[in-house]
Amino acid sequence: MDVDTRLLRYFAAIAQEGNLTRAAHRLFVSQPSLTKQLKHLESQLGVRLFTRSSTGMTLTDAGHALAARVPPVLAGWDTAVSETRGAARVLRVGFLASAANDATQDIVAAFGRLRPGWRVDLRQAPWSDPTAGLAAAEVPVALLRLPFPGEESFGVRVLFSEPRCVALPSAHPLAGRDEIVFPELWDEPVIVAPALKGTWRDHWLALSERDGREVRVGAVTERPDEFLGAIAAGHGIALVPASTSRFYARPDVVYVPVRGVSPSEVGVAWLPDAGEAAADFVRCCLDVTQSRRTGCGTRSG
């Protein structure tokens, strides 16, 4: 019988957290989806792995037996994948839309010069996973926006920062302005990424700069085309990095600088055991962005 390693990772997260909601948040999946995957695993194994109680999820005897075996199985699989990818000389790099920035092609070229014969496989992640694949160990290194949930679990370096502007429908009354003061936008509905908690969502809603004003959500979108379509349709506005105006220019959306909000940071993050190739990619990120005089800094992680 074959079992998907993803199901084992889901099982391990539930076992460690003892709570479906916390496990789902950690894995960046919805709770109903996680429940469905758990039932699928139990069906495949023909045993019940957890019992529900008022305090959360409790392992059954069968669950305890599996929980003891899963970590070494996953560790062995991760080692096999790492060695296989190393032999294939391919580095998988996750990225979020707009975090793969103007410098990305120069970074990839620099990595190719540093490691001749290697190829970078860029993998775009949806906004529902602000770790760009790091949390699920789908990639060893990623270009992303800071801050992001679980940042303390990874190595992180800031590459550069840029101001934020507001994306408005072209017919919006403020669309013709040269600059907008943030309080002028407080009563506008906002287009948001899927409902994650923590610093990621807080940053993009600029909650600390709203003077306690409640946010009104106009629509929830997961990918850039949906996001811009919702803005163009007049469902709401959104704070975005200034570079968005270059990467996602369209006639029905206008980008206007905003005064009174903090800048956005682009960073590179990596798994603690990412390996030498990922370390070289990080070095290329720092060298290229420094040479372009965009500035960089460090974060612990």
C-alpha positions in Angstrom: 0.0 0.0 0.0 1.3 3.4 -1.0 0.7 6.5 1.2 1.3 10.0 0.0 4.1 11.6 2.2 1.9 14.8 2.3 -0.7 12.8 4.3 2.0 11.8 6.7 3.2 15.4 7.1 -0.4 16.4 7.8 -0.8 13.6 10.4 2.5 14.6 12.1 1.4 18.3 12.3 -2.0 17.3 13.9 -0.2 14.9 16.3 2.3 17.6 17.3 -0.3 20.4 17.7 -3.1 18.3 19.2 -5.5 20.6 17.5 -6.9 20.7 13.9 -7.2 24.5 13.8 -3.5 25.1 14.8 -2.3 22.3 12.5 -4.2 23.8 9.6 -2.8 27.3 10.3 0.8 25.8 10.5 0.3 24.0 7.2 -1.4 26.9 5.4 -4.5 24.7 4.5 -8.1 25.1 5.5 -9.4 23.1 8.4 -12.0 21.2 6.3 -9.3 20.2 3.8 -7.1 19.0 6.6 -10.0 17.0 8.1 -10.7 15.4 4.7 -7.0 14.4 4.3 -6.9 12.9 7.8 -10.0 10.8 7.0 -8.4 9.7 3.7 -5.3 8.5 5.6 -7.4 6.7 8.2 -9.3 5.1 5.3 -6.1 3.9 3.6 -4.7 2.5 6.8 -8.0 1.0 8.0 -7.6 2.4 11.5 -8.7 5.4 13.5 -5.7 7.6 14.4 -7.3 10.3 16.6 -10.3 10.7 18.9 -11.8 14.2 19.4 -12.4 15.6 22.8 -13.1 19.0 24.4 -9.3 19.6 24.7 -8.5 18.7 21.0 -7.2 15.7 19.1 -5.9 12.7 21.1 -3.9 9.9 19.5 -5.4 6.5 19.6 -3.1 3.5 20.2 -2.8 3.1 16.5 -2.1 6.8 16.2 0.7 6.6 18.8 2.3 3.7 16.9 2.3 5.7 13.6 3.5 8.9 15.3 6.6 7.1 16.6 7.4 5.9 13.0 6.5 9.0 10.9 9.4 11.4 11.8 12.2 9.0 10.7 10.2 8.1 7.6 9.8 11.7 6.6 13.4 12.5 7.5 14.6 9.6 5.3 12.4 10.8 2.4 13.6 14.4 2.7 17.2 13.2 2.6 16.5 11.1 -0.5 14.8 14.1 -2.2 17.6 16.4 -1.3 20.3 14.0 -2.6 18.3 13.3 -5.8 17.8 17.0 -6.4 21.5 17.6 -5.7 22.4 14.9 -8.3 20.1 16.6 -10.8 21.8 20.0 -10.2 18.5 21.8 -9.9 17.7 24.4 -7.2 14.0 24.9 -6.6 13.3 28.5 -5.5 9.9 29.6 -4.3 8.6 33.0 -4.8 5.5 35.2 -4.3 4.2 37.5 -7.0 6.2 40.7 -7.0 8.9 39.3 -4.7 10.5 37.9 -7.8 11.6 41.4 -8.6 13.7 43.4 -11.1 16.8 41.8 -9.7 15.6 38.1 -10.1 17.1 37.5 -13.5 20.4 38.9 -12.4 20.4 36.7 -9.3 19.7 33.6 -11.4 22.5 34.6 -13.8 24.9 35.1 -10.9 24.0 31.7 -9.5 24.6 30.1 -12.8 28.1 31.7 -13.0 28.8 30.5 -9.4 27.6 27.0 -10.1 28.1 26.1 -13.8 25.7 23.5 -15.0 23.1 24.2 -12.3 19.6 25.4 -13.1 17.2 27.4 -11.0 13.6 26.2 -11.0 11.4 29.2 -9.9 8.1 28.1 -8.3 5.4 30.7 -7.8 3.3 30.2 -4.6 -0.3 31.5 -4.0 -0.8 34.3 -1.5 -2.4 31.8 0.8 1.2 30.5 1.5 3.3 33.6 2.3 6.2 31.3 3.0 6.3 30.5 -0.7 6.7 26.7 -0.1 9.2 26.8 2.8 6.7 25.8 5.5 5.9 22.5 3.7 9.6 22.0 2.7 8.6 22.1 -1.0 11.5 24.4 -1.7 14.8 25.1 0.3 14.9 28.8 -0.5 12.4 31.5 -1.5 12.0 35.1 -2.5 9.2 36.6 -0.5 7.7 39.6 1.3 8.5 40.4 4.9 7.2 39.9 7.5 5.7 36.4 7.0 4.2 33.8 9.5 6.8 31.6 11.2 9.6 33.8 10.1 11.6 32.9 13.2 11.9 29.2 12.0 13.9 30.1 8.9 17.1 31.9 7.9 16.0 35.4 6.6 17.9 38.3 5.0 16.3 41.5 3.9 17.3 42.4 0.3 15.7 45.8 -0.1 12.7 47.9 0.8 10.3 49.9 -1.4 7.5 52.3 -0.7 3.9 51.1 -0.8 1.2 52.7 -3.0 -2.5 52.1 -3.4 -4.1 50.2 -6.3 -7.4 51.9 -7.3 -9.9 51.3 -10.1 -9.3 53.9 -12.8 -12.7 55.4 -12.2 -12.1 56.0 -8.5 -12.4 59.7 -7.4 -8.8 59.6 -6.1 -7.3 58.0 -9.1 -6.0 61.2 -10.6 -4.1 62.3 -7.5 -0.3 62.5 -7.3 -0.3 61.3 -3.7 -2.8 60.2 -1.2 -2.6 60.5 2.6 -3.4 57.1 4.2 -6.3 58.3 6.4 -8.2 59.2 3.2 -8.4 55.5 2.4 -9.5 54.2 5.9 -13.2 54.0 4.9 -12.5 52.2 1.6 -13.3 48.5 1.3 -10.0 46.5 0.9 -9.1 43.6 -1.3 -7.2 41.0 0.8 -5.4 37.7 0.5 -7.0 34.6 2.1 -7.8 35.1 5.7 -4.5 34.4 7.5 -3.8 35.6 10.9 -0.7 37.4 12.2 1.9 39.8 10.9 1.4 39.0 7.2 -2.2 40.1 7.1 -1.6 43.0 9.5 1.1 44.4 7.4 -0.8 44.5 4.2 -3.8 46.0 5.9 -1.5 48.5 7.7 -3.4 47.8 10.9 -0.9 49.6 13.1 -1.3 52.8 11.0 -5.1 52.9 10.9 -5.5 54.5 14.4 -7.8 51.6 15.4 -10.1 52.1 12.4 -11.8 48.8 11.5 -11.0 47.3 8.1 -13.9 46.6 5.7 -13.1 43.7 3.4 -14.4 44.0 -0.2 -13.2 40.7 -1.6 -10.8 37.9 -0.8 -8.5 36.8 -3.7 -5.5 34.4 -3.9 -3.7 35.3 -7.2 -2.7 38.5 -8.9 -5.2 38.2 -11.8 -8.1 37.8 -9.4 -6.8 40.5 -7.1 -6.5 43.1 -9.9 -9.8 42.1 -11.4 -11.5 42.7 -8.1 -9.9 46.2 -7.9 -10.8 47.0 -11.5 -14.4 46.0 -10.8 -14.7 48.5 -8.0 -14.9 45.9 -5.2 -12.2 47.7 -3.2 -8.7 49.1 -3.1 -5.4 47.6 -1.8 -1.9 48.7 -0.6 0.7 47.2 -2.8 4.5 47.6 -3.4 5.4 50.4 -5.7 7.0 48.0 -8.2 3.5 46.5 -8.8 2.8 49.4 -11.1 5.6 48.0 -13.4 4.8 44.3 -13.2 1.0 44.6 -13.3 0.2 47.6 -15.4 -3.3 47.6 -16.8 -5.6 50.4 -18.1 -8.4 49.8 -15.5 -6.2 50.0 -12.4 -4.3 53.1 -11.2 -1.4 53.1 -8.7 -1.0 56.2 -6.5 1.8 56.8 -3.9 0.5 56.8 -0.3 1.9 58.8 2.5 1.6 57.5 6.1 2.3 53.8 5.6 5.5 51.8 6.2 7.5 50.4 3.2 7.5 46.8 2.0 10.5 44.6 2.3 11.7 41.9 -0.1 13.7 39.1 1.5 15.3 35.8 0.8 14.5 33.0 3.3 15.8 29.4 3.5 15.4 26.2 5.5 17.9 25.6 8.3 19.3 22.6 6.5 18.9 24.0 3.0 22.3 22.9 1.8 25.3 24.6 0.0 23.4 25.3 -3.3 20.8 27.3 -1.4 23.5 29.1 0.6 25.1 30.1 -2.7 21.8 31.4 -4.0 21.3 33.5 -0.9 24.8 34.9 -1.4 24.0 35.8 -5.0 20.8 37.6 -3.8 22.8 39.7 -1.4 25.6 40.5 -3.9 23.2 41.4 -6.7 20.9 43.6 -4.7 23.9 45.3 -3.0 25.5 46.0 -6.4 22.2 47.5 -7.6 22.4 49.9 -4.6 19.0 49.0 -3.4 20.3 48.3 0.1 19.9 45.2 2.4 19.9 44.3 6.0 19.6 41.3 8.3 17.0 39.6 10.4 17.7 36.8 12.8 16.3 33.4 11.9 
